[in-house]
Amino acid sequence: MSDKFLRMSEVRRRVPLSRSQIYLLISRNEFPKPISLGSRAVGFLESEIDAWITARVAAFRQRESA
């Protein structure tokens, strides 16, 4: 499986959270950590973002059915 890096703008299109909210979740270990791509650039692995979204949906469904 090939994976690709997503920049913050693409992550924010997929996850409707502000940049500051994403970094707050990262600091709480509740969101995938970015990977340094250079001195001023980071990227997120697409597979990790997709897994995070899937886990959030599953947790919501589980709470909803309980």
N, C-alpha and C positions, 0 to 999 in steps of 0.2 A: 504494500500500500504506500503510495506516495503522499506526503503531507506537504502543506504549504504554509507559509507565514502569512498572517493577517496583520495589517497595520491597525492602529487604534480606530481609525475612521471606519474600517470594515467591521471591526468588532462591535462598534457602537451601532452600526446598521443592523447587526444580528441580535444584539442584546440592547434593549431600550433603556440603558442606564447612562447617566452622565459620566464623563471622564473621571471626575473626582469620586463618584460612587464606586466605579470599577476599581480605582486604586485603594479605596477604603476596604473593599472586599478582599483585595490582594493582601493588604496588610494584616487582615484577619485570617488569612489562609482559607478563604471561602471562594476564591476565583483563581483560575490558572495564572501562574506567574509568567510575565513576559520574558523573552529571551533577547539578550543584547545582540544587535546586528551591527553595531558600530558605536562610535563615541556618543552619538546623539540620536540613535534610532533603536527601537525595540519592535519585536514582532511576537505575535501569539500563535501557537500551533493551532491550525484549524481543527484538528481532531480533538484537542483538549477543550476548545470552545464548544464544539458540537457535543462532547460528552457532558460538559457542564450544563448546557441547555437541556439535554435529555434527562439528566439527574434532577434538575429543577422541576421539570414537567412530571416526572415519576413521583417525586416527593409531594407535589401538589395533588396529584391523583390519589395517592395513598391517604393523605389527610382528608380529602374530599369524601372518600368511601368509608372512613372510620366513624 
